[in-house]
Every structure is written in C-alpha cells, then in structure tokens.
Amino acid sequence: SVVAEIKKAMERFDNKPAIQETACGALWSLSSPNDLSEIVKEGIIKTILGALRNFEANEHVVEVGVGVLRALSPDAGAREEMDNCFGSKIVCSGMAAHLSNEGIQRDGCYLLGNVAVASQVTREVEGAFDSEVNAIASAMSEHPNQLRVMSGACFALKNYSWVNKNLMVLAKDTRITGLLYRAQTLESSSCKKNASVVIGGIKEWICNHIIEFENVHDVIGFMQKHSESQEVFLAGAQALVSFAGSSFNARKAIEADFLIDLMKGMESFVDYYEIQMIALLLLETMTEHSSNSRRQIVQAGGCKTLVETSRRYGNDLSAKLKLSRVLKQLSVEYDCWFELEATYSGIGGANAIAVELMNNSTTNPEIEQNAIMMLTNFTKHMPN
C-alpha cells in the first residue's frame, strides 16, 4: 500500500528531516475519516513519533508530525499505539520546543484531548500527567486570544476532567482556572461550554477535598500549599469561616497561622469579588473576638487593603457593610489610625476615610453608625 511505502521511506531515510516532513504531509493528506484504521494498521504511529523525537528542533517536521497524529487520533488503534509508545510525552516535548507556533499548539491540544479518551463509547479516560497539563496550560498562556488554540485546549481539559483523579492534577496547576475564565470570554460556544465544565469540576473537587479535612490546620495547610489558586483560596476561606464561627481554638489557629496570608490573598485576588466577600466575613469574625487579630491585621498593612477594597466595590452595599464592620473593630487600635492618617494625609487622613465611607452609604444606617464609631475611636488616638 501507499502507506507501507511511505513508512519504508521514513525508516530508510530516518536521518533526513526533509523526507520526514514530506512523508508526514503525505500521510496527513491520506488521513480521511474512513481510512484511519487501515493507515494505523501499517504501524505508522511509531514511525511518526520517531520522526518527532529525532527532529524535535525542526519546526516543520513537528508541525506536520503533530498534525497527522491529530488526524489519526480519532481511531482507537492510534490512541492505543500512542499510549504504548509514550506518544503524549513526545508530543508535549515538541509543543514546548515550538511554543509560538499556533498550529502545533492547536493540533497538540486536540491530539492530547483525543488520546486522553481510551474509549469514546464508555468515556474511559487516561490519567493526566503533569507534563500534559503543563503543555496545554502553556499553549493557552502563549495564545490567549487565538480561538483555535484555546478551543483545542478546553476540549482536552474537558476530556481529562471526566475523572476525579485528573481534576486533582488540573487543580494543582494554578494557571488553569484563570486561563479557563479567559476562554469563557471568547466567541465560541463550545469553548465556553468546555471551559465551564472544567471549572465546575475543579471547584467541586476542591470543595469535596476540603470537606474531608477534620480540623482547621489541614485547611490552612492545603491553602498555603496552593496559595496561587483562587479556587482553593475561596473554598478554603469558606471552610475557615465555618470553623472560626464555632470554635475558639480554630480562631486561635487562624490567628497564629493564616491571618497574614488572608490579607495577602485579598491583595492577590483583588478582582475576585467572591473572595473579597468571604475574606471580609472571616475578618469580621476574627476582629470581633480577638484584639491580637486586630493588631496583626493592622501591622500587616491591612487597613489600607480594606480601604482600597471599599473603593473598588464602592457601589456594593453588602461589601460596604462588611468593610464598615471590620474597620470599626480595627479603629480601636492606635496603629490603625496612624496608618490611615499617614497613608491618606493628602485627603485628610483617617477621619476622611470614615467620612468617605459614611457619605457613600447614606441608605444604610448601620454603615453610618459604624463610620461614626470610627471617627469617635480615631479622636481618642489623636495627640492632645
């Protein structure tokens, strides 16, 4: 057959990149949906992978090699041979070598997505290796505005997400969730749908994982280990609110091991509304029960962080209310007044911040009362 002759040529001239490129291109043109099984039966997958491995630095060979593998990958036999030959690892290495090549990244992502599914009928999914997830995340990071790359990446991640063990791998890569949110903004219904499926799966896995923790120390440890993940931070903070509201020992543990990290998280995820709200709820509990917590927050520069959060979400009444409660508690500390007085001296210092909070919240009497209490406390700190 023609495929057999092409295979012989590739093996005979395995040191000639031009022949490997031409041969892969010819195979690609022959790869019509009805002929895939016949092509794969010739043992061509292993030969193509050999070309990719031998000429990884050659962009043209990698481009046509990955392209033909993607074309063949809907065939179950092709996916099985890819798996037997560690094909995904070779493809990921080729993708990493030519990150700027849109075609390689697109076809590589679709290929990984197909190979991930051992059976299209039963949806039996292979395990996702860190190298595969890294290759997909890198493709998305390099081409965030390229619809074809992002669509291929979301397709692959959706296939991986069919099993829980892969969700753990996806959750570990802190880039993934942010890139999936980016994908949801693109003009592609399938891209948006696949991204939503993966985000939902990651969130569910994180929540279920955190629920299994029996004490606050385990939650804090998990959050610190995955400090760059906004989904982990959100789910963990929700769990800490529950612990803090019912246990003195839990509040002491949060105070000792996580309060500073909480303020850092608010700064890192400043655009994530849900995180800001749950963090404020936790701060409200902590500042209400502990003067030491108040001092820690103030000493960490937390007052400025809270004021900037107030300004960012100035039109949100719920956010304003939570912020006014926390700032009221913090205002009893001299260092809170001192920090605000110095930071905002150009607009009138600490008192101006309290007035600003009051003026922007005339529809809620509690916010106004909290602002007045802030002014009262600030007066006590002023030098005679």
C-alpha positions as CSV (number, residue, x, y, z in Angstrom):
1,S,0.0,0.0,0.0
2,V,0.9,3.6,-0.3
3,V,1.2,4.0,3.5
4,A,3.5,1.0,3.7
5,E,5.8,2.5,1.1
6,I,5.8,5.9,2.9
7,K,6.6,4.1,6.2
8,K,9.6,2.3,4.5
9,A,10.9,5.6,3.1
10,M,10.7,7.2,6.6
11,E,12.6,4.3,8.1
12,R,15.2,4.2,5.3
13,F,15.9,7.9,5.5
14,D,15.3,8.4,9.2
15,N,18.1,11.0,9.3
16,K,16.6,13.2,6.6
17,P,14.3,15.8,8.1
18,A,13.0,16.9,4.6
19,I,11.9,13.4,3.8
20,Q,10.2,13.0,7.2
21,E,8.4,16.3,6.7
22,T,7.2,15.4,3.2
23,A,6.2,11.9,4.3
24,C,4.2,13.2,7.3
25,G,2.5,15.7,5.0
26,A,1.5,12.9,2.6
27,L,0.1,10.8,5.4
28,W,-1.9,13.7,6.6
29,S,-3.4,14.2,3.2
30,L,-4.4,10.5,3.1
31,S,-6.0,10.6,6.6
32,S,-9.6,10.7,5.7
33,P,-12.1,9.5,8.4
34,N,-12.9,6.3,6.6
35,D,-9.3,5.2,6.1
36,L,-7.8,5.8,9.6
37,S,-7.9,2.2,10.7
38,E,-6.2,1.0,7.6
39,I,-3.5,3.6,7.9
40,V,-2.9,2.9,11.6
41,K,-2.7,-0.9,11.0
42,E,0.5,-0.3,9.0
43,G,2.3,0.6,12.3
44,I,2.8,4.2,11.1
45,I,2.2,5.8,14.6
46,K,5.5,4.6,16.0
47,T,7.3,5.8,12.9
48,I,5.8,9.3,13.1
49,L,6.7,9.5,16.8
50,G,10.3,8.6,15.9
51,A,10.5,11.5,13.5
52,L,9.1,13.9,16.1
53,R,11.7,12.6,18.6
54,N,14.6,12.7,16.2
55,F,13.8,16.2,14.8
56,E,12.2,17.9,17.7
57,A,14.1,21.1,17.0
58,N,12.8,21.2,13.4
59,E,9.6,23.2,13.5
60,H,8.3,22.0,10.1
61,V,8.7,18.3,11.0
62,V,7.0,18.8,14.3
63,E,4.2,20.8,12.7
64,V,3.2,18.2,10.1
65,G,4.0,15.3,12.5
66,V,1.7,16.6,15.2
67,G,-0.9,17.5,12.6
68,V,-1.0,14.0,11.1
69,L,-1.2,12.4,14.6
70,R,-4.1,14.6,15.4
71,A,-5.8,13.5,12.2
72,L,-5.3,9.8,13.0
73,S,-6.1,10.1,16.7
74,P,-9.9,9.5,16.5
75,D,-9.0,5.9,15.7
76,A,-8.9,3.7,18.8
77,G,-5.9,1.8,17.5
78,A,-4.0,5.0,17.0
79,R,-4.7,6.1,20.6
80,E,-3.6,2.7,21.9
81,E,-0.3,2.8,20.0
82,M,0.3,6.4,21.1
83,D,-0.1,5.2,24.7
84,N,2.2,2.2,24.1
85,C,4.9,4.4,22.7
86,F,4.6,7.2,25.3
87,G,3.4,9.4,22.4
88,S,1.9,12.1,24.6
89,K,5.2,12.8,26.2
90,I,6.9,13.1,22.8
91,V,4.1,15.5,21.6
92,C,4.3,17.6,24.7
93,S,8.1,17.9,24.2
94,G,7.5,19.1,20.7
95,M,4.9,21.6,21.8
96,A,7.3,23.0,24.4
97,A,10.0,23.4,21.7
98,H,7.8,25.5,19.5
99,L,5.5,27.3,21.8
100,S,4.9,30.3,19.5
101,N,3.7,28.1,16.6
102,E,-0.1,28.3,16.7
103,G,-0.7,25.2,14.5
104,I,1.5,23.0,16.7
105,Q,-0.2,24.2,19.9
106,R,-3.7,23.8,18.4
107,D,-3.2,20.3,16.9
108,G,-1.2,19.2,20.0
109,C,-4.1,20.2,22.3
110,Y,-6.7,18.4,20.2
111,L,-4.4,15.4,19.9
112,L,-3.9,15.2,23.7
113,G,-7.6,15.5,24.1
114,N,-8.3,12.6,21.8
115,V,-5.6,10.4,23.3
116,A,-6.9,11.1,26.8
117,V,-10.0,9.1,25.9
118,A,-9.3,5.4,25.7
119,S,-12.9,4.7,24.6
120,Q,-15.2,7.2,23.1
121,V,-18.1,4.9,23.9
122,T,-17.5,4.4,27.7
123,R,-15.6,7.6,28.2
124,E,-12.8,5.7,29.8
125,V,-10.2,8.4,30.4
126,E,-6.4,8.0,30.8
127,G,-4.6,9.6,33.7
128,A,-3.4,13.2,33.1
129,F,0.3,13.7,33.6
130,D,1.7,16.9,34.8
131,S,3.6,17.3,31.6
132,E,0.4,17.1,29.5
133,V,-1.4,19.7,31.7
134,N,1.6,21.9,31.6
135,A,1.8,21.7,27.8
136,I,-1.9,22.7,27.5
137,A,-1.6,25.5,30.0
138,S,1.5,26.8,28.3
139,A,-0.3,26.8,24.9
140,M,-3.2,28.8,26.4
141,S,-0.8,31.2,28.1
142,E,1.1,31.8,24.9
143,H,-2.0,32.1,22.7
144,P,-4.8,33.5,24.9
145,N,-6.5,35.3,22.0
146,Q,-6.2,32.5,19.5
147,L,-9.6,30.9,19.3
148,R,-8.4,27.7,17.7
149,V,-5.7,27.1,20.3
150,M,-8.0,27.9,23.2
151,S,-10.7,25.7,21.8
152,G,-8.3,22.8,21.5
153,A,-7.1,23.3,25.0
154,C,-10.5,23.5,26.5
155,F,-11.5,20.3,24.6
156,A,-8.5,18.5,26.0
157,L,-9.1,19.7,29.6
158,K,-12.8,18.8,29.3
159,N,-11.9,15.2,28.4
160,Y,-9.4,15.0,31.2
161,S,-12.0,16.3,33.7
162,W,-14.3,13.3,33.2
163,V,-12.5,11.5,36.1
164,N,-11.7,12.8,39.6
165,K,-8.0,11.8,39.6
166,N,-7.4,14.2,36.7
167,L,-9.2,17.0,38.4
168,M,-6.6,16.9,41.2
169,V,-3.8,17.3,38.5
170,L,-5.7,20.2,36.9
171,A,-6.3,21.9,40.3
172,K,-2.6,21.7,41.1
173,D,-1.7,23.9,38.0
174,T,-2.5,27.4,39.3
175,R,-2.7,28.8,35.7
176,I,-5.5,26.6,34.6
177,T,-8.5,28.2,36.2
178,G,-7.6,31.7,35.2
179,L,-7.0,30.6,31.6
180,L,-10.4,28.8,31.6
181,Y,-12.1,32.0,32.7
182,R,-10.3,33.8,29.9
183,A,-11.6,31.1,27.5
184,Q,-15.1,31.9,28.6
185,T,-14.8,35.4,27.2
186,L,-14.0,34.1,23.6
187,E,-16.6,34.0,20.8
188,S,-17.0,30.2,20.7
189,S,-19.9,28.4,22.3
190,S,-18.0,25.1,22.5
191,C,-15.0,26.8,24.1
192,K,-17.2,28.5,26.7
193,K,-19.1,25.3,27.4
194,N,-16.0,23.1,27.8
195,A,-14.3,25.8,30.0
196,S,-17.4,25.9,32.2
197,V,-17.4,22.1,32.6
198,V,-13.8,22.0,33.7
199,I,-14.1,25.0,36.1
200,G,-17.2,23.4,37.6
201,G,-15.3,20.1,38.0
202,I,-12.3,21.7,39.6
203,K,-14.4,23.7,42.0
204,E,-16.4,20.6,43.0
205,W,-13.2,18.6,43.5
206,I,-11.6,21.3,45.7
207,C,-14.8,21.7,47.8
208,N,-15.1,17.9,48.3
209,H,-11.4,17.6,49.2
210,I,-11.6,20.4,51.8
211,I,-14.8,19.0,53.3
212,E,-12.8,15.8,54.1
213,F,-10.4,17.8,56.4
214,E,-11.2,17.3,60.0
215,N,-9.5,20.4,61.5
216,V,-8.6,23.9,60.7
217,H,-4.8,23.1,60.4
218,D,-5.4,20.8,57.5
219,V,-7.4,23.5,55.7
220,I,-4.8,26.1,56.3
221,G,-2.0,23.8,55.2
222,F,-3.9,23.0,51.9
223,M,-4.5,26.7,51.2
224,Q,-0.8,27.6,51.8
225,K,0.3,24.7,49.6
226,H,-1.9,26.1,46.8
227,S,-1.6,29.8,47.6
228,E,-1.8,30.9,44.0
229,S,-5.1,29.1,43.3
230,Q,-8.1,31.4,43.6
231,E,-10.5,28.5,43.7
232,V,-8.6,26.9,46.6
233,F,-8.5,30.2,48.4
234,L,-12.2,30.7,48.1
235,A,-13.2,27.2,49.2
236,G,-10.7,27.2,52.0
237,A,-11.8,30.6,53.3
238,Q,-15.4,29.4,53.3
239,A,-14.4,26.4,55.4
240,L,-12.4,28.7,57.8
241,V,-15.5,30.9,58.3
242,S,-17.4,27.9,59.5
243,F,-14.5,26.8,61.8
244,A,-14.0,30.3,63.2
245,G,-17.7,30.9,63.9
246,S,-17.9,27.9,66.2
247,S,-14.5,27.3,67.8
248,F,-12.2,29.4,69.9
249,N,-9.3,27.0,69.1
250,A,-10.0,27.4,65.4
251,R,-9.8,31.2,65.7
252,K,-6.5,30.9,67.6
253,A,-5.1,28.7,64.8
254,I,-6.2,31.1,62.1
255,E,-4.8,33.9,64.1
256,A,-1.4,32.2,64.5
257,D,-1.0,30.6,61.1
258,F,-3.2,32.3,58.5
259,L,-4.3,35.8,59.2
260,I,-1.4,37.5,57.4
261,D,-1.9,35.1,54.4
262,L,-5.6,36.1,54.4
263,M,-4.6,39.8,53.9
264,K,-2.1,38.8,51.2
265,G,-4.9,36.8,49.5
266,M,-7.2,39.8,49.4
267,E,-4.5,41.8,47.7
268,S,-3.6,38.9,45.2
269,F,-7.2,38.3,44.3
270,V,-8.4,41.8,44.4
271,D,-10.6,41.4,41.3
272,Y,-12.3,38.3,42.6
273,Y,-15.5,39.6,44.2
274,E,-16.4,36.3,46.0
275,I,-13.0,36.0,47.6
276,Q,-13.2,39.6,48.9
277,M,-16.6,39.0,50.4
278,I,-15.7,35.7,52.1
279,A,-12.4,37.2,53.4
280,L,-14.3,40.2,54.9
281,L,-16.7,37.8,56.6
282,L,-13.8,35.9,58.1
283,L,-12.1,39.2,59.2
284,E,-15.3,40.3,60.8
285,T,-15.4,37.2,62.9
286,M,-11.7,37.4,63.8
287,T,-11.7,41.1,64.7
288,E,-14.8,40.8,66.8
289,H,-13.3,38.1,69.0
290,S,-9.6,39.0,69.3
291,S,-7.6,42.1,70.0
292,N,-4.5,40.2,68.9
293,S,-6.1,39.6,65.5
294,R,-6.8,43.2,65.1
295,R,-3.2,44.2,65.9
296,Q,-1.9,41.6,63.4
297,I,-4.2,42.9,60.6
298,V,-3.1,46.5,61.3
299,Q,0.6,45.7,61.5
300,A,0.3,43.8,58.2
301,G,-1.0,47.0,56.5
302,G,-4.5,45.6,56.4
303,C,-6.2,48.9,56.9
304,K,-5.0,50.3,53.5
305,T,-6.0,47.0,51.9
306,L,-9.5,47.3,53.3
307,V,-9.9,50.9,52.3
308,E,-8.8,50.1,48.7
309,T,-11.3,47.2,48.7
310,S,-14.0,49.6,49.8
311,R,-13.2,52.0,47.0
312,R,-13.1,49.2,44.4
313,Y,-16.5,47.9,45.4
314,G,-18.0,51.2,46.4
315,N,-21.3,50.6,44.8
316,D,-21.9,47.3,46.5
317,L,-23.9,47.7,49.7
318,S,-23.1,44.3,51.1
319,A,-19.3,44.9,50.6
320,K,-19.6,48.3,52.3
321,L,-21.4,46.9,55.3
322,K,-18.8,44.2,55.9
323,L,-16.0,46.6,55.4
324,S,-17.5,49.1,57.9
325,R,-17.9,46.4,60.5
326,V,-14.2,45.3,60.1
327,L,-12.9,48.9,60.0
328,K,-14.9,49.8,63.1
329,Q,-13.3,46.9,65.0
330,L,-9.8,47.9,63.8
331,S,-10.3,51.6,64.6
332,V,-9.8,50.9,68.3
333,E,-6.2,50.3,67.6
334,Y,-3.8,53.2,67.6
335,D,-1.8,51.8,64.7
336,C,-4.9,51.7,62.5
337,W,-5.4,55.4,63.0
338,F,-1.7,56.1,62.5
339,E,-1.6,54.0,59.2
340,L,-4.7,55.7,57.7
341,E,-3.5,59.1,58.9
342,A,-0.2,58.7,57.2
343,T,-1.4,56.9,54.0
344,Y,-4.2,59.3,53.3
345,S,-2.8,62.5,54.6
346,G,-3.3,64.2,51.3
347,I,-7.1,63.9,51.6
348,G,-7.5,64.5,55.3
349,G,-6.2,61.3,56.9
350,A,-8.1,58.7,58.9
351,N,-11.1,60.9,59.5
352,A,-11.5,61.5,55.8
353,I,-11.7,57.7,55.2
354,A,-14.5,57.4,57.8
355,V,-16.4,60.3,56.3
356,E,-15.9,58.8,52.8
357,L,-17.5,55.6,54.0
358,M,-20.4,57.4,55.6
359,N,-21.1,59.7,52.6
360,N,-21.2,56.7,50.1
361,S,-23.6,54.7,52.2
362,T,-26.5,57.0,53.2
363,T,-29.1,54.3,52.6
364,N,-27.8,52.0,55.3
365,P,-27.9,53.3,58.9
366,E,-25.6,50.6,60.2
367,I,-22.8,51.7,57.9
368,E,-23.3,55.3,59.0
369,Q,-23.2,54.2,62.7
370,N,-20.0,52.2,62.1
371,A,-18.4,55.2,60.4
372,I,-19.3,57.5,63.3
373,M,-17.8,54.9,65.7
374,M,-14.6,55.0,63.6
375,L,-14.5,58.8,64.0
376,T,-15.0,58.5,67.7
377,N,-12.2,56.0,68.1
378,F,-9.9,58.0,65.9
379,T,-10.4,61.1,68.1
380,K,-9.1,59.1,71.0
381,H,-5.9,58.4,69.2
382,M,-5.2,62.0,68.2
383,P,-2.4,63.7,70.1
384,N,-3.6,66.5,72.5
